[in-house]
């Protein structure tokens, strides 16, 4: 039995679970040249130390308890056999194997396996773990996992670095479902399952750390925009390696050593040595300083909030204020005229927009403590810039609104607040650069200064995402985010809206995001790497010519038809083939089935020649190799084999024989040759060096996906009044059937129209109980429209992507888009409500045949104001607010 296969990647994949067919069609050939045995240096790049496809016997695998393990046939990810695990009575029951002999202390490994279950819930959380025995103690270390769909072979890969221990340790690898106590586990948690193709790959050792002394100082690139970094006192020591990175910045702030617990660990006992050292360093180097932080709910000693006589009781308001005043005036006064900016209060707003329920608020009873903190800081140093600092205020939402209103009120009352600090702990996908620009402008409109105070760009999209490797593709995505951020920062600084930018750390080896929020997970959020060398993020800003060729990633949609005229191609965007100057030479579309990848390519060439050809290259395992892949498939199609040729352009169609699986990825490139140029004019989609035959390092990627839902949308314009426009009566309603989360009522529908200015959407919602009690707009009874105007299917928002939300009372909220031009009306009716919207086109000129990424969503609340359900037309991920790749597709028609 053969199943579809998915991939859950927590690192770069060097191995795939599918084999490449040796069949060829008349237009191509498969390269079968085998390379010689690996040299020692090549083995140092990657080394398979263990693999088991269960084609023989159990080979040391056993159960952790009384579960039954059995080698079974005709149900494998590849080959004929797999390992079945059944009769599980606890979630921790599963297969286990001793791997001590194949892993070594001080080395890092990728551990991958294929997983399948066929009965039970639609998805189940699967964990890959290690049992470590060290002396008489045992540790259980979760190294990765995935939410696996029922019925699909799914590849799970994770990483682990074996620590060096004084005594030798034993390691056993095991697989389990997510842990629950036995009395809480259900039948769904105890599903039987299969594993196959377990593989452990030893990773190369990291390069030794070295500071580059021959590259430009980063801050020198920015006129009138100070750029800084958070450091530790040890970095001031010129004998320490990290000290060499200080030359890249002209602003510094201590990451931890000027927080309340560091400066006043006991009442009345101030410790200034490390702060004095920073100030002395700054004066000698003529750089600016930020002081972080005076009032914070964390890293403040307990005594601050305790009664002097009875530590078990809370301090009085007067005592708290006395301590605050003494702390602030003593510290700010000591460094009067020496510190440019102070974070006077830090993180005083909750994500829901309420004041943080901290010990300060509990004792003070109001935000009076915030006002006093600014007053006392101003009295201590009238020249210092005084900031309120917070996170998650870089995008619109209740928290940003609350802080905006608080600052506005403080300014109106004459409180001496000078600025707002946007911490900007962000990731490669969210928030967008435009979100952050809008936040800067919004706070600057209050007449205060704005600083980016703690910038880092995580490679992870969420706190729950498992550990993954920072490969070239991820680091380039991060580099482009940094490039676009600093371009925007310079523009906002020139406009007078931005005062300073500070990164939260010097290098990836010491970022606070290592082991947080996921223990054991490593992050790479800064400009300099764990080896202290400049990363692509640095070079994207300093000198983009030094960046490696980017890895383009496009989607190939599932398609059983081999007909190049199949209607599916009208719902797929053409991917342009352009040179580095932006000149277009052609385009292509890709689809796949279980037997092949199909490519439909069009070439712009008005000089027909016998030498005209299109060559396609495919590396089945998506490996990035400096040498020629021994599994490379190359197919060359001459112009004479074109399925269409107008003289000015021609179209070819190729069926490339491999066996891809759903969610798998293959390396791919396509090269156009102009015969009339006698070999002098070649243009490739991804590898601009045209060296596809020599190596796959610069191949792009095809990702195998299911075809999204599609919808043809007719032309028509809507008039906004108190009632629905009558034209809607001529449009067929589309049911919303995707139950994304929780409980929603059946029967809701939507309709869509378009004209030259707007995409019009009418949503008619079935909902007997309506609530807008929750301060979070997404938790209220509401509808949302998602639009990806270029149908780019990117995994993070670009400027053309937007989310529009309207609740049943017609209260609007936005994520991107054009707030001024967006229109909506709503009406409560028997059994629910309806919402009519006009979504403005902002980045495209709509025309017949144009494709848009699109979805609609219902948020359903209960009587308490909590969201209890989400329903969509297409997207099942509930990530449309930051990831438009899961949207459906609409085509504009007459």
ABEGO torsion letter per residue (X at the ends): XBBBBBBBBAEBBABBABBBBABBBAABBBBABBBBBBBAAAAAABBBABBBAGABBAGGBBBABABBBBBBBGBBABEABBBBBBGBABAABEBBBBAAAABBBGBBBBBBBBBBBABEBABBBBBBBBBBBBEABBBBBBAEEBBBBBGBBBBBBBBBBBBBBABBBBBBBBBBBBBBBAAABBAAAABBBBBBGBBBBBBBBBBBBBBBAABBBAAAABBGBBBBBBBBAAAABAABAAAAAAAABABBBBAAAABAAAABABBGBBBAAAAAAAAAAAAAAGBBBBBOBABBABGBBAAAABBAABAABBBBAAAAAAAAAAAAAAAAAAABGABABBBABBGABBAAGBBBBBAAAAAAGBAAAAAAAAAAAAAABAABBBBBBBBGAABBEAAAAAAAAAAAAAAAAGBBBABBBBAGBBBAAOBBAAAAAAAAAAAAAAGBBBBBAABBBBABABAABBBBBBBAAAAAAAAAAAAAAAAAAAAAAAAGABABBBBBEABAAABAABGOABBGBBBBABABBAAGBBBAAAAAAABAAABBBBBBBBBBBBBABABAABAAAAABBBBBBBBAAGBBAEBBBBBBBAABBBBBBBBBBABBBAABBBBBBBBAAGBBBABBBAABBBBBBBAAABABBAGABBBBBBBBBBBBBBGBBBBBBBBBBBAAAGGABBBBAABAAGAAAABAAABBBBBBBBBBBBBBBBBEBBBBBABBBAAAAABBBBBBABBABEBBBBGBBBBBBBBAABBBBBBBBBBABBBAABABAAABBBBBBBBBAAGAGBABBBAABBBBBBBAAGBBBBBEEBAAABBBBBBBBBGEBBBBBBBBBAABBBBBGBBBBBBBBBBBBBAAGBBABBBBAABAAGAAAABAAABBBBBBBX
